[in-house]
Amino acid sequence: MAGYEALARSGPASLKAEPLARQLNTTKGSFYWHFADVPAFHTALLTRWEGESTARLDAALALETHPVGQLRRLAQVIGGRAAEDEDRETAIEPAIRAWAKDNAKARLAVTRVDQYRLALMQRLLAEIGIANPEMARIIYACAIGMEDLPEDRPGGNAQAMGSLVDLVLALR
């Protein structure tokens, strides 16, 4: 959790034993008791983020029974920020994406999450009758960009993503 906070606040340079130990008011030895080395810590952080990212989508999709509702929910969860989403996972994704520009491990984790999300979107669109895979990429790109757009009102980004899905569905 401290790694998430440090990465979101100060970037990847803060993902080292000494800055994290200082942040937690503990020793570097405590860090090394939990992790063999800093690369092992990075792997654990990315593995946790990847698992949380996919589990969060699976949980959101389980709330809907129809592909239209699932697609809307998927886009809203990725791009929107509901009140309960103002947690570490939502705040950390832009920081992990920025880290992935210069870090191969982070880039692989982001690629796997992106592939998972795109596959879900493509499957749902196909079930609805939209076979063009570019539509999934367009919705997903908007959702990723929406993460960095400040909301003009609570839930505004999620509502915008829902409107985009509605627009795509109107094209079929």
Phi, psi and omega in degrees: 000321179296325177296317176302310182298316181295316181296314181295324184276316191235358178088179187295337179297339181276357182269053178235161185302312186294310179298323179291318178299317178299315180300324182268001180060046181222190182258163174297328178301324177295319177302312184287345173290326181272328185228140181297322180197179182296317176301325177294322176296315179302316179299315179297318180298314181291322178297317179296314180299316181299314179296316179296322181296316181285321179296322179298319178290317179301318179295319180294319180293329180293343180280348182240148181252339183255143181304326179296312178296321179294318179297315178301312181297317179302310180297321181291322180292319181290314187262343183258168178228093173289163183306320182285351181267002179281047182248188184298321186296316180292316182291333186278333186302312178300325179291321178292321177297320177294318178299323183296340179294331183239004185228121184296319179297315179295320180298319179295319179296315179297319179300316179296317179296316178300315180297319179299311181296316179297319178298319176299313181297316180297319179297314181294317177299318179297320178297331180277342180109014178250107187266349182289112183293343178294332178297319178297318179296321180295312179299316183294318179298319177296320180296317179296315179295328181297332180303326183266354181273122178298142180281139176277346177198157180303129180079004183297321180291320178296320178296321178297320178294321176298321178294322177297315178299316178301320178296314178299318180294329179291341181281347185282000000 
